[in-house]
Amino acid sequence: MRRALLPLVLLTAGSAQAEEALKISGSVRLRYETLEGQARAGFGESDDLVSLRTVVLAEYRLDNDLRVAAELYDSRAWGSEPDSAVGTGEVNTLEFVQAYVAGSLSEPFGLKGKANWQAGRFTLNLGSRRLVAADDYRNTTNGYTGLRGDFTGSGGMAATLIYVLPQTRRPEDRASILDNRTRMDRESVDTRLWGGVVSASVADQVRGELTYIGFGEKDDGGRPTRDRHLHSFGGRILREPAVGRFDYEAEAVVQTGTLSASMAATAPRLDVRAGFVHLDAGYSFRGPLKARLSLEYDWVSGDGPGGRYGRFDTLYGMRRADFAPAGVYAQIGRANISTPGVRLEIAPDPRWDAFAVYRPMWLAERTDAFSTTGVRDASGRAGTFSGHQLEGRFRYWVKPKKLRAEINAAWIAKGRFLTEAPNAPRTGDTRYVSLALTGSF
């Protein structure tokens, strides 16, 4: 499909009318990351990486609101060592992540409102983005192939429905990744994602959401899987931040279904009972700092003893907005964690903004691996306290809307669990810094 759509976009640029309808935009991001005191099991003590991400989007809009678009991602990385954590999250060269046709309908099926539809390859951000998202901090993003429909009705009601095949980033072997080799991503009916989000106004300046996301996979040729078949049901209520008032967000997701105990063909099936809760309450202050102070809490289930599987699967959800940077850091994510946090955000000038977050961290289930570190104590004797994380970001527009600089930093003061668990790396506290320049056109 992607090879058929791209020539259609390019051929339309031959006339003056086409030039007015054709829009080309994109960005180039150069980033350096350095990590010391690795907390993840199985990787080297330190990591250094230079990455370059180039994105070019071409969109052609017809008079009847029909749109044809193609977006090229070229994500490369250099400088990693053999024991580095670099993978398909950092490298995916010359890939048309998006190649779609889209349009809109007024009063579809006689309903008051407007519907938009999209077919082909595209990126997705649904609801809170905790289950389905197009990752932006990471050097590569998530792409999906299939159908999407959006409906906006009266009274603030909105709905999004999807049936898509998630794209598998390739190549997957380490030698090809380290060499930045090009191999086209693929999608398969053996891995499917479906469902949607419905939202509406439930009170003055308050919105509510209901979410259902289904996910199914099975072994695809020589690529074994855990044959996950998951159903995620969620509810969310939020009041957006505004100057001089309190805001809040509460979301809970319950996950059910089945999966195999391992990737072996004869592995037994396990019932899944998992979930997460996210709570956030903040206040935006008046004054030149334009500061917002908020308290957060995240609880995400882990897998405990017994015949059921309890570790929550975030599917294609984002990490950065709730927990910590991705990239070579990626120590903390939405799995087996209980963590309160305090966040301070400031944006005193249109050219720059910053935030800082402090959070102490515990395991939700003491015998499962902590968050996304892979560190585990099956006996539970290492306790549940993992440590303190302090992280933040500073962004500055060197040239407004054209060139932006960004600094990210994170530090984990390791607690008992991350120092005493049997496979915990004996590397000291974790320290991470990234420097980036992003040019947009």
Phi, psi and chi 1 to 4 in degrees:
 res  aa     phi    psi   chi1   chi2   chi3   chi4
   1 MET       -  -42.0  179.0  178.9  -69.3      -
   2 ARG   -63.6  -35.1   57.5 -169.0  171.1 -159.7
   3 ARG   -71.9  -27.3  -67.0  175.3 -179.2  172.8
   4 ALA   -78.3  -34.7      -      -      -      -
   5 LEU   -76.8  -36.1  -71.7  173.0      -      -
   6 LEU   -62.1  -47.5 -179.2   59.8      -      -
   7 PRO   -59.5  -33.9  -25.9   36.3      -      -
   8 LEU   -62.2  -39.6 -177.7   57.9      -      -
   9 VAL   -64.3  -45.6  172.8      -      -      -
  10 LEU   -71.3  -36.3  -62.5  177.2      -      -
  11 LEU   -68.7  -23.0  -72.8  172.2      -      -
  12 THR   -76.1   -5.0   56.6      -      -      -
  13 ALA   -87.8   14.3      -      -      -      -
  14 GLY   -86.7  -11.9      -      -      -      -
  15 SER  -120.7  168.5   66.2      -      -      -
  16 ALA   -64.0  -37.3      -      -      -      -
  17 GLN   -64.5  -40.9 -178.1  179.2   -0.6      -
  18 ALA   -64.8  -37.0      -      -      -      -
  19 GLU   -62.9  -35.4  -70.3  176.3   -0.2      -
  20 GLU   -71.4  -31.1  -65.8  177.8   -1.6      -
  21 ALA   -87.7  -18.3      -      -      -      -
  22 LEU   -91.0  127.0  179.8   63.7      -      -
  23 LYS  -121.7  128.6  179.9 -179.1  178.1 -178.6
  24 ILE  -121.3  129.0  -62.2  177.5      -      -
  25 SER  -144.6  170.1   59.5      -      -      -
  26 GLY   173.8 -172.0      -      -      -      -
  27 SER  -156.2  158.2   64.4      -      -      -
  28 VAL  -132.7  124.4  178.9      -      -      -
  29 ARG  -121.6  124.8 -176.4  179.5   70.3 -170.8
  30 LEU  -109.5  128.4  177.4   65.4      -      -
  31 ARG  -139.7  142.1 -177.7  165.3   66.5 -164.8
  32 TYR  -117.4  131.0  168.9   69.8      -      -
  33 GLU  -124.3  141.8  -59.3  173.8   79.2      -
  34 THR  -137.3  138.2 -178.7      -      -      -
  35 LEU  -133.7  133.9  172.5   73.3      -      -
  36 GLU  -128.7  147.6  -62.4  -72.3  -18.4      -
  37 GLY    72.9   46.5      -      -      -      -
  38 GLN   -46.2  131.5  176.6   72.2 -100.8      -
  39 ALA   -99.7  -15.7      -      -      -      -
  40 ARG   -80.9  138.9  -71.6 -168.8  -77.3  175.6
  41 ALA   -75.6  142.1      -      -      -      -
  42 GLY    93.6    0.8      -      -      -      -
  43 PHE  -121.7  168.7  -60.0  110.4      -      -
  44 GLY   -68.1  162.4      -      -      -      -
  45 GLU   -63.3  -33.2  177.2  178.8   -9.4      -
  46 SER  -134.1  164.0   60.7      -      -      -
  47 ASP  -152.0  137.9 -146.8  -17.0      -      -
  48 ASP  -133.5  136.7  -70.6  -89.0      -      -
  49 LEU  -148.4  135.0 -165.1   69.9      -      -
  50 VAL  -109.0  125.6  175.3      -      -      -
  51 SER  -127.9  151.4   59.7      -      -      -
  52 LEU  -134.8  125.2  179.8   67.9      -      -
  53 ARG  -122.9  121.7 -173.0 -176.8   71.2 -174.6
  54 THR  -116.3  127.7  -55.6      -      -      -
  55 VAL  -127.2  128.6 -178.5      -      -      -
  56 VAL  -129.5  123.7  179.7      -      -      -
  57 LEU  -116.1  127.1  170.9   65.9      -      -
  58 ALA  -117.6  125.8      -      -      -      -
  59 GLU  -131.1  130.1 -176.9 -178.6   65.8      -
  60 TYR  -114.6  123.6 -176.9   74.4      -      -
  61 ARG  -110.0  125.7 -173.8  179.3  -65.5  -90.9
  62 LEU   -90.1  167.2  -58.5  173.1      -      -
  63 ASP   -61.9  -31.7  -68.8  -20.8      -      -
  64 ASN   -89.6   21.7   59.2   -1.5      -      -
  65 ASP    71.1   14.3 -156.0   29.3      -      -
  66 LEU   -79.9  135.1 -173.2   69.0      -      -
  67 ARG  -126.6  141.2  -53.3 -175.1  -50.5  -79.4
  68 VAL  -124.8  131.7 -177.8      -      -      -
  69 ALA  -143.8  153.9      -      -      -      -
  70 ALA  -142.7  137.4      -      -      -      -
  71 GLU  -130.2  123.9 -174.1  173.4   41.3      -
  72 LEU   -99.6  128.6  176.7   71.0      -      -
  73 TYR  -109.7  133.6  -92.6   72.0      -      -
  74 ASP  -130.3  103.5 -174.7   69.4      -      -
  75 SER  -114.4  121.9  -57.4      -      -      -
  76 ARG  -132.3  157.9  -59.6  172.1 -175.8  -94.3
  77 ALA  -147.6  147.5      -      -      -      -
  78 TRP  -139.0  155.2  -58.2  -89.5      -      -
  79 GLY    96.5   -1.4      -      -      -      -
  80 SER   -76.3  151.6   58.3      -      -      -
  81 GLU   -94.0  166.5  -60.8  -64.3  -28.3      -
  82 PRO   -56.5  -30.4  -27.3   35.7      -      -
  83 ASP   -97.3   18.7   56.7    1.8      -      -
  84 SER   -72.8  159.8  167.9      -      -      -
  85 ALA   -87.1    5.8      -      -      -      -
  86 VAL   -60.4  140.9   66.0      -      -      -
  87 GLY  -159.5 -150.4      -      -      -      -
  88 THR   -71.0   -8.1   57.8      -      -      -
  89 GLY   -76.0  -14.0      -      -      -      -
  90 GLU  -114.1  -28.4  -72.9   68.8   46.9      -
  91 VAL  -124.1  125.2  175.1      -      -      -
  92 ASN  -164.1   93.0 -168.8   22.6      -      -
  93 THR   -91.8  140.9   60.8      -      -      -
  94 LEU    47.8   61.5  -67.1  173.0      -      -
  95 GLU  -123.1  129.5 -177.5   62.9   41.8      -
  96 PHE   -82.8   86.7  -79.9   99.5      -      -
  97 VAL   -66.1  -32.9  174.5      -      -      -
  98 GLN  -121.3  136.6  -63.1 -158.2   93.5      -
  99 ALA  -161.6   93.8      -      -      -      -
 100 TYR  -140.6  165.7   62.3   82.3      -      -
 101 VAL  -117.2  137.7  178.2      -      -      -
 102 ALA  -142.1  156.5      -      -      -      -
 103 GLY  -160.9 -175.1      -      -      -      -
 104 SER  -142.4  158.1   61.0      -      -      -
 105 LEU  -135.6  137.2  -61.3  169.7      -      -
 106 SER   -94.1  135.3  -62.7      -      -      -
 107 GLU    47.0   59.3  -61.1 -172.3   -4.3      -
 108 PRO   -65.6  137.6   26.6  -35.2      -      -
 109 PHE    55.8   28.1  -50.5  109.1      -      -
 110 GLY    78.9    5.5      -      -      -      -
 111 LEU   -84.9  144.8  -60.0  173.8      -      -
 112 LYS   -77.0  116.6  -68.2 -176.2  178.4 -179.6
 113 GLY   148.9 -164.0      -      -      -      -
 114 LYS  -138.1  141.4 -176.9  176.9 -179.5  179.3
 115 ALA  -120.3  139.3      -      -      -      -
 116 ASN  -117.2  143.5  -64.0  -53.2      -      -
 117 TRP  -131.4  156.0   58.6  -90.9      -      -
 118 GLN  -147.5  135.4 -163.4  171.7   14.5      -
 119 ALA  -139.3  135.6      -      -      -      -
 120 GLY   126.5 -141.2      -      -      -      -
 121 ARG  -100.8  135.0  -80.4 -170.4  156.3 -153.7
 122 PHE  -161.3  168.1   43.4   79.6      -      -
 123 THR   -96.9  161.4   56.4      -      -      -
 124 LEU  -137.6  140.0  -78.3  171.6      -      -
 125 ASN  -134.6  111.6  -73.8  -65.4      -      -
 126 LEU  -114.0  128.6  -63.9 -176.4      -      -
 127 GLY    55.2 -125.4      -      -      -      -
 128 SER   -76.3   -7.6   67.4      -      -      -
 129 ARG    71.4   14.7  -57.4  174.2   62.9 -118.5
 130 ARG   -85.5   -8.8  -64.2 -174.5  175.5  102.7
 131 LEU  -119.2  -34.9  -67.9  172.9      -      -
 132 VAL  -139.5  121.5 -178.5      -      -      -
 133 ALA  -153.8  158.6      -      -      -      -
 134 ALA  -101.1  102.3      -      -      -      -
 135 ASP   -63.4  135.0 -158.2  -59.8      -      -
 136 ASP  -110.4  -35.1 -176.7   61.2      -      -
 137 TYR   -66.8  -43.3 -174.0   88.0      -      -
 138 ARG   -59.7  152.3 -157.1  178.5   64.7 -154.6
 139 ASN   -70.9  -27.2 -155.8   41.3      -      -
 140 THR  -111.4  167.7   64.5      -      -      -
 141 THR  -125.6  173.6 -166.6      -      -      -
 142 ASN   -94.9  131.8  -62.2  -34.5      -      -
 143 GLY  -121.1  154.5      -      -      -      -
 144 TYR  -138.6  149.1  -48.6   84.2      -      -
 145 THR  -123.5  124.6  -58.3      -      -      -
 146 GLY   159.1 -136.5      -      -      -      -
 147 LEU  -126.9  143.2  -59.5  171.4      -      -
 148 ARG  -137.8  138.8  169.7  178.9  178.4  158.3
 149 GLY  -131.9  135.3      -      -      -      -
 150 ASP  -123.8  135.0  -65.2  -84.5      -      -
 151 PHE  -128.2  132.4  176.9   76.4      -      -
 152 THR  -119.4  120.0  -56.8      -      -      -
 153 GLY  -113.9 -167.8      -      -      -      -
 154 SER   -76.1  157.8   58.6      -      -      -
 155 GLY    71.2   19.3      -      -      -      -
 156 GLY    80.6    8.4      -      -      -      -
 157 MET   -76.2  139.2 -169.0  -83.0  -74.7      -
 158 ALA  -145.4  150.4      -      -      -      -
 159 ALA  -146.6  144.9      -      -      -      -
 160 THR  -131.0  130.2  -61.7      -      -      -
 161 LEU  -123.2  142.7  -61.4  175.4      -      -
 162 ILE  -137.5  150.5   62.2  165.2      -      -
 163 TYR  -142.1  108.0 -174.1   91.7      -      -
 164 VAL  -139.7  162.3  -63.3      -      -      -
 165 LEU  -111.9  111.1  -49.5  178.1      -      -
 166 PRO   -61.0  138.8  -23.2   34.4      -      -
 167 GLN   -78.7  135.7  -63.6  163.7   22.5      -
 168 THR   -93.4  117.3  -59.8      -      -      -
 169 ARG   -72.3  134.5  -68.2 -173.8  -65.4  -82.7
 170 ARG  -134.8  155.7  -59.7 -165.0  -57.8  171.9
 171 PRO   -76.0  163.8   30.0  -36.2      -      -
 172 GLU  -108.9  -16.4  -62.3  177.6  -87.5      -
 173 ASP   -76.6  146.5   66.7  -76.4      -      -
 174 ARG   -63.3  -40.5 -172.3  159.2 -174.2   79.6
 175 ALA   -61.3  -42.0      -      -      -      -
 176 SER   -68.9  -36.7  -63.0      -      -      -
 177 ILE   -64.4  -47.1  -70.5  171.1      -      -
 178 LEU   -64.2  -24.8  -65.8  177.5      -      -
 179 ASP   -94.5    3.1 -159.3   33.3      -      -
 180 ASN    55.0   42.0  -71.6  -61.7      -      -
 181 ARG   -76.5  155.1  -66.5  176.3 -173.4  168.7
 182 THR  -102.0  128.7  -60.9      -      -      -
 183 ARG  -150.3  131.1 -170.1  175.9  179.4 -168.9
 184 MET   -64.4  134.8  -66.5  -63.2  100.9      -
 185 ASP   -64.2  162.4  -65.0   -7.8      -      -
 186 ARG  -139.4  156.6   65.5 -173.6  -63.1  -92.1
 187 GLU  -125.0  156.4   49.7  -81.2  -67.4      -
 188 SER  -148.4  147.0  168.5      -      -      -
 189 VAL   -68.0   -7.9  -66.3      -      -      -
 190 ASP   -77.0  -10.6  -68.1  -33.2      -      -
 191 THR  -131.3  115.2  -57.0      -      -      -
 192 ARG  -131.9  150.7  -61.5  166.5  -67.1  122.3
 193 LEU  -136.8  131.4 -166.6   71.0      -      -
 194 TRP  -148.9  164.4   66.4   92.2      -      -
 195 GLY   130.4 -148.3      -      -      -      -
 196 GLY   171.0 -175.2      -      -      -      -
 197 VAL  -134.1  134.1  178.7      -      -      -
 198 VAL  -120.4  131.6  176.5      -      -      -
 199 SER  -134.8  156.6   65.5      -      -      -
 200 ALA  -160.6  159.6      -      -      -      -
 201 SER   -73.8  128.3  -63.4      -      -      -
 202 VAL  -110.8  -13.7  -64.9      -      -      -
 203 ALA  -164.5  177.4      -      -      -      -
 204 ASP   -60.4  118.1 -176.4   31.2      -      -
 205 GLN    62.5   23.0  -60.1  176.7  -27.9      -
 206 VAL  -126.0  131.6  178.2      -      -      -
 207 ARG  -118.0  149.6  -68.3 -169.2   65.0   80.3
 208 GLY  -121.8  150.3      -      -      -      -
 209 GLU  -134.2  145.2  -73.5 -178.3   -3.4      -
 210 LEU  -123.0  135.0  -67.5  176.1      -      -
 211 THR  -129.8  138.4  -61.0      -      -      -
 212 TYR  -135.6  126.0  165.4   71.5      -      -
 213 ILE  -128.5  123.3  -61.2  -64.9      -      -
 214 GLY  -104.0  144.4      -      -      -      -
 215 PHE  -140.2  132.9  175.8   77.5      -      -
 216 GLY  -138.1  140.7      -      -      -      -
 217 GLU  -146.8  155.7   69.6  173.6    1.8      -
 218 LYS  -150.3  166.6   59.6 -177.4  178.8  179.5
 219 ASP   -55.0  134.2  -65.6   -6.5      -      -
 220 ASP  -117.6   94.9  179.3   10.8      -      -
 221 GLY    63.1 -122.2      -      -      -      -
 222 GLY   -89.9   13.5      -      -      -      -
 223 ARG  -107.2   96.4 -169.3  170.0 -175.2  -89.8
 224 PRO   -72.3  151.3   27.2  -33.6      -      -
 225 THR  -136.2  177.0   71.0      -      -      -
 226 ARG   -91.9   12.0  -68.0 -166.1   66.1  176.7
 227 ASP    51.6   49.4  -57.7  -52.2      -      -
 228 ARG   -71.7  137.5  -68.1  171.2  -68.6  170.0
 229 HIS  -135.8   98.7 -166.3   86.8      -      -
 230 LEU  -120.1  146.9  -56.6  175.3      -      -
 231 HIS  -126.2  122.7  -55.4  -82.0      -      -
 232 SER  -114.9  118.6  -60.1      -      -      -
 233 PHE  -112.9  127.1  -55.8   87.9      -      -
 234 GLY  -138.8  158.3      -      -      -      -
 235 GLY  -136.2  145.2      -      -      -      -
 236 ARG  -146.3  141.5  179.9  180.0  178.4 -133.7
 237 ILE  -133.7  137.5 -171.3  167.3      -      -
 238 LEU  -151.4  150.6   71.2  157.4      -      -
 239 ARG  -124.0  119.5 -171.3 -173.6 -165.0 -160.3
 240 GLU   -68.2  149.2  -64.2  -73.5   -4.8      -
 241 PRO   -62.8  144.3  -22.6   33.9      -      -
 242 ALA  -154.1  149.8      -      -      -      -
 243 VAL   -60.7  131.3  175.1      -      -      -
 244 GLY    80.5   19.4      -      -      -      -
 245 ARG  -149.1  163.6   78.1  176.5 -168.2 -166.7
 246 PHE   -82.1  150.2  -73.3   96.1      -      -
 247 ASP  -134.6  165.5   59.4   82.6      -      -
 248 TYR  -159.6  162.7   53.7   84.0      -      -
 249 GLU  -150.1  136.0  177.7 -172.8   13.5      -
 250 ALA  -137.8  128.2      -      -      -      -
 251 GLU  -138.8  139.2 -178.1  171.9   27.9      -
 252 ALA  -135.9  138.2      -      -      -      -
 253 VAL  -131.2  132.5  171.5      -      -      -
 254 VAL  -109.2  133.1  174.3      -      -      -
 255 GLN  -119.9  127.4 -164.8  168.5   74.4      -
 256 THR  -128.4  175.7   65.0      -      -      -
 257 GLY   133.2 -152.7      -      -      -      -
 258 THR  -142.7  158.1   61.4      -      -      -
 259 LEU  -155.4  167.0   51.9   67.2      -      -
 260 SER   -83.4  148.0  -63.3      -      -      -
 261 ALA   -65.5  -23.4      -      -      -      -
 262 SER  -155.6 -177.4   71.3      -      -      -
 263 MET   -83.3   -2.6  -68.0 -172.3 -177.1      -
 264 ALA   -65.4  142.8      -      -      -      -
 265 ALA   -61.5  -28.1      -      -      -      -
 266 THR   -98.5    9.3   57.4      -      -      -
 267 ALA   -63.7  140.5      -      -      -      -
 268 PRO   -69.4  156.7   25.1  -33.6      -      -
 269 ARG   -87.6  142.7  -59.6  -70.6  -69.3  174.1
 270 LEU  -121.2  140.8  -59.5  175.2      -      -
 271 ASP   -76.1  142.8  -70.9  -27.8      -      -
 272 VAL  -105.8  130.2  174.4      -      -      -
 273 ARG  -138.5  101.7  -65.2  -67.7 -175.1  -86.4
 274 ALA  -143.3  174.9      -      -      -      -
 275 GLY   174.9  176.1      -      -      -      -
 276 PHE  -147.7  159.0   80.4   78.5      -      -
 277 VAL  -131.5  132.8  173.4      -      -      -
 278 HIS  -125.2  128.8  172.6   83.4      -      -
 279 LEU  -127.1  141.6  -57.2  173.9      -      -
 280 ASP  -152.0  129.0 -174.4  -39.6      -      -
 281 ALA  -137.2  129.9      -      -      -      -
 282 GLY  -144.4  172.7      -      -      -      -
 283 TYR  -140.9  133.8 -176.2   81.8      -      -
 284 SER  -101.6  119.4  -62.0      -      -      -
 285 PHE   -86.3  148.7  -64.7   89.6      -      -
 286 ARG   -76.7  157.8  -58.6 -178.2 -173.4  -82.6
 287 GLY   123.1  172.1      -      -      -      -
 288 PRO   -66.9  -25.3   22.5  -33.1      -      -
 289 LEU   -74.6  -21.7  -78.8 -179.1      -      -
 290 LYS    49.7   52.8  -63.3 -178.2 -179.9  177.6
 291 ALA   -89.2  146.9      -      -      -      -
 292 ARG  -128.6  127.9  176.6  179.4  179.3  -95.3
 293 LEU  -114.5  130.2 -178.4   65.3      -      -
 294 SER  -139.6  152.8   61.4      -      -      -
 295 LEU  -108.7  137.5  -60.9  177.1      -      -
 296 GLU  -129.4  156.8  -53.4  170.9  -10.8      -
 297 TYR  -149.5  132.4  177.1   69.6      -      -
 298 ASP  -127.7  129.7  -73.3  -87.4      -      -
 299 TRP  -125.5  125.0  176.9   88.4      -      -
 300 VAL  -131.4  129.2 -169.0      -      -      -
 301 SER   -70.1  151.2   65.2      -      -      -
 302 GLY  -117.0  176.8      -      -      -      -
 303 ASP   -93.2  118.3 -174.8   35.1      -      -
 304 GLY  -103.4 -176.8      -      -      -      -
 305 PRO   -67.8  156.2   24.9  -34.0      -      -
 306 GLY   119.0 -178.5      -      -      -      -
 307 GLY   -87.4   -3.7      -      -      -      -
 308 ARG  -103.4  157.8  -69.9 -179.8  175.6  176.6
 309 TYR  -102.3  124.6 -173.7   78.8      -      -
 310 GLY  -116.4    4.1      -      -      -      -
 311 ARG   -81.5  123.4 -174.1  177.0  178.7   87.3
 312 PHE   -69.3  139.6 -177.1   76.0      -      -
 313 ASP  -109.1  113.0 -169.5  -29.8      -      -
 314 THR   -79.2    0.6 -164.1      -      -      -
 315 LEU    59.0 -108.5  -61.1  175.2      -      -
 316 TYR  -116.4   32.1  -59.6   91.7      -      -
 317 GLY   -77.9  160.0      -      -      -      -
 318 MET   -77.0  161.6   58.4   77.9 -174.5      -
 319 ARG  -117.4  -42.3  177.9 -163.6  -54.3  -97.7
 320 ARG   -59.5  -44.8 -178.3   67.5  178.6   96.8
 321 ALA   -66.5  -28.0      -      -      -      -
 322 ASP  -100.7  -39.2  -76.7  -14.5      -      -
 323 PHE  -118.9  -59.2  -65.7  105.7      -      -
 324 ALA  -175.2  168.3      -      -      -      -
 325 PRO   -61.3  154.3  -21.1   32.2      -      -
 326 ALA   -88.2 -125.2      -      -      -      -
 327 GLY    59.4 -144.1      -      -      -      -
 328 VAL   -77.8   -7.6  -59.0      -      -      -
 329 TYR   -76.9  -82.5 -175.2   70.3      -      -
 330 ALA    47.4   33.6      -      -      -      -
 331 GLN   -77.1  -35.0  -42.7  -76.9  -59.5      -
 332 ILE  -120.6  129.8  -49.2  -58.8      -      -
 333 GLY  -148.8 -170.1      -      -      -      -
 334 ARG   -86.7   73.9 -163.9  169.1  -67.1  103.1
 335 ALA  -163.5  133.6      -      -      -      -
 336 ASN    38.3   67.0 -167.1   28.9      -      -
 337 ILE  -150.2  146.0 -169.1  170.9      -      -
 338 SER  -130.6  114.7  175.7      -      -      -
 339 THR  -150.0  118.0  173.9      -      -      -
 340 PRO   -81.3  163.4   30.0  -32.6      -      -
 341 GLY  -156.6  157.9      -      -      -      -
 342 VAL  -126.6  131.4   56.7      -      -      -
 343 ARG  -125.0  134.5 -179.0 -176.6  -60.1  -98.3
 344 LEU  -121.6  125.6  176.0   64.0      -      -
 345 GLU  -121.6  140.1  -56.3  165.6   88.9      -
 346 ILE  -135.8  147.6   59.6  172.4      -      -
 347 ALA  -148.3   67.8      -      -      -      -
 348 PRO   -71.7  -14.8   25.8  -33.7      -      -
 349 ASP  -144.6  145.1 -172.3  -84.9      -      -
 350 PRO   -58.0  -18.6  -23.7   33.9      -      -
 351 ARG   -89.1  -16.3  -64.2 -171.7   67.6  163.7
 352 TRP  -148.7  154.9   70.2  -86.1      -      -
 353 ASP  -150.8  163.5   61.1   79.3      -      -
 354 ALA  -157.3  157.6      -      -      -      -
 355 PHE  -149.5  159.8   73.6   77.3      -      -
 356 ALA  -141.9  142.8      -      -      -      -
 357 VAL  -135.3  132.3 -174.0      -      -      -
 358 TYR  -115.9  134.8  161.9   70.7      -      -
 359 ARG  -148.1  128.8   60.7  176.3   68.5 -107.6
 360 PRO   -81.3  151.2   28.0  -31.0      -      -
 361 MET  -134.1  134.9  -57.5  174.7  -66.0      -
 362 TRP  -126.7  159.3  -70.9  -96.3      -      -
 363 LEU   -78.3  140.7  -72.5   80.6      -      -
 364 ALA   -76.4  -31.9      -      -      -      -
 365 GLU  -132.1  115.9  169.8   51.6   55.8      -
 366 ARG   -67.7  -20.8   68.0  169.7   56.2 -137.8
 367 THR   -96.6    0.5   59.7      -      -      -
 368 ASP  -101.6  165.8 -167.4   12.6      -      -
 369 ALA   -65.3  139.0      -      -      -      -
 370 PHE   -73.6  121.3  170.6   60.3      -      -
 371 SER    43.9 -125.3 -162.3      -      -      -
 372 THR  -108.7   23.7   51.7      -      -      -
 373 THR   -84.1  -23.7   64.1      -      -      -
 374 GLY    77.0    1.2      -      -      -      -
 375 VAL   -83.0  128.4  176.8      -      -      -
 376 ARG  -144.4  145.0 -177.7 -177.0 -177.9 -169.8
 377 ASP  -127.9   99.0  179.0   11.8      -      -
 378 ALA   -62.0  -23.3      -      -      -      -
 379 SER   -79.8  -22.8   71.7      -      -      -
 380 GLY    80.7    2.6      -      -      -      -
 381 ARG   -73.5  -18.0  -73.0 -168.3  -68.8  -92.9
 382 ALA   -78.7    0.1      -      -      -      -
 383 GLY    82.1 -165.3      -      -      -      -
 384 THR  -122.6  -11.2   61.0      -      -      -
 385 PHE   -83.6  122.0 -177.4   63.8      -      -
 386 SER   -99.8  -23.8  -63.4      -      -      -
 387 GLY   138.9 -170.9      -      -      -      -
 388 HIS  -114.4  133.9  -53.9  -91.2      -      -
 389 GLN  -116.5  132.3  177.8 -178.8  -94.8      -
 390 LEU  -124.0  124.5 -179.9   63.8      -      -
 391 GLU  -145.9  159.3   61.1  107.5   -1.7      -
 392 GLY  -166.3  175.9      -      -      -      -
 393 ARG  -146.9  144.3 -178.8 -175.1   70.5 -169.1
 394 PHE  -130.4  129.3  173.0   81.6      -      -
 395 ARG  -126.7  142.3  -61.6 -172.7  -60.0 -174.0
 396 TYR  -144.4  128.7  176.6   75.2      -      -
 397 TRP   -80.3  102.7  -75.7  102.3      -      -
 398 VAL   -62.3  -43.2  179.7      -      -      -
 399 LYS  -132.9  112.6 -173.3  173.9 -178.0 -179.7
 400 PRO   -49.5  130.1  -29.8   36.7      -      -
 401 LYS    65.6    3.2  -61.2 -176.7  179.8 -179.7
 402 LYS  -120.8  -44.3  -64.4  -65.5 -177.5 -178.7
 403 LEU  -141.1  122.1 -177.5   65.2      -      -
 404 ARG  -127.5  135.0 -174.5  168.8   67.5 -178.2
 405 ALA   -99.4  148.7      -      -      -      -
 406 GLU  -145.8  136.8  179.5  175.0  -26.7      -
 407 ILE  -124.3  128.7  -58.6  173.4      -      -
 408 ASN  -120.7  143.4  -73.0  -92.3      -      -
 409 ALA  -146.4  147.9      -      -      -      -
 410 ALA  -148.8  149.4      -      -      -      -
 411 TRP  -143.1  132.1  170.5   56.7      -      -
 412 ILE  -116.6  117.0  -64.1  178.2      -      -
 413 ALA   -86.1  101.7      -      -      -      -
 414 LYS   -64.4  136.3  -66.4  178.8 -179.2  176.8
 415 GLY   -93.8 -168.2      -      -      -      -
 416 ARG   -57.7  -45.4  179.4 -173.9  170.6 -165.0
 417 PHE   -61.5  -45.9  179.7   82.6      -      -
 418 LEU   -75.5   -3.0  -73.3  178.7      -      -
 419 THR  -112.8  -22.3   56.3      -      -      -
 420 GLU  -112.0  -16.1  -63.8 -175.4    7.5      -
 421 ALA   -59.5  146.6      -      -      -      -
 422 PRO   -53.8  -39.7  -27.0   34.7      -      -
 423 ASN  -105.1   17.5   66.5  -26.2      -      -
 424 ALA   -69.9  127.6      -      -      -      -
 425 PRO   -61.5  131.4  -21.8   33.0      -      -
 426 ARG   -88.3   75.0  -85.0   35.7  176.3 -168.8
 427 THR  -123.4    4.0   55.1      -      -      -
 428 GLY    78.1 -172.2      -      -      -      -
 429 ASP   -64.1  153.3  -69.9  -10.4      -      -
 430 THR   -91.8  131.5  -57.6      -      -      -
 431 ARG  -132.0  132.9  -58.0  170.4  -60.6  -78.5
 432 TYR  -141.0  136.8  169.3   82.5      -      -
 433 VAL  -140.8  139.5  174.3      -      -      -
 434 SER  -132.7  142.3   75.6      -      -      -
 435 LEU  -123.6  133.1  -52.3  172.0      -      -
 436 ALA  -142.5  149.0      -      -      -      -
 437 LEU  -126.3  128.3  -84.9  176.2      -      -
 438 THR  -122.8  121.2  -57.2      -      -      -
 439 GLY  -104.2  134.9      -      -      -      -
 440 SER  -119.7  148.4  -56.5      -      -      -
 441 PHE  -142.9      -   59.8   89.8      -      -
